[in-house]
Amino acid sequence: MNYEKKNIRVLPDDTDAFGILNWQSYVRYCEEGEVGLMEMLGFNFILFYNERKISFVRRAATFEYLCTVSPDSLIDIETTVKAIGETSFTLSHSFFKKNSEDGERILAAKAEVTAVAFDFEIREKVELPVELVGALKRVLLTP
């Protein structure tokens, strides 16, 4: 099971001085994919923080850029669960560029982002909430 968002327009502000999609835009797309996946699973990270003082801080991120993306291209995002640990989970993101809504999809970049459950009251990492682990496992096991 993936979260998918299609046809995000690449704007000139999303690019660097050379007119190529900036790495910061990919970070924002990762956030979009993460929030979308969590909403699809019925989770709101703000509620975890408000109710339990647990947030999900970034521990690691890797990006692989496969081709350039210019303004007026469209991006499709696909996000899924790659791994689940005791205190962390890793999401995998794929970014496909297109020239039109129905155009050919070309893999432009891939990313993996690991988030750790962090309790702000005790200022330490903690085990992932059991209900979140269950939902993430369902995604991981669904082809």
PyMOL commands that set and color helices and strands:
alter all, ss='L'
color gray80, all
select helices_A, chain A and resi 12-14+23-41+45-52+130-141
alter helices_A, ss='H'
color red, helices_A
select strands_A, chain A and resi 3-9+54-65+74-84+88-98+106-119+124-125
alter strands_A, ss='S'
color yellow, strands_A
deselect
rebuild
show_as cartoon
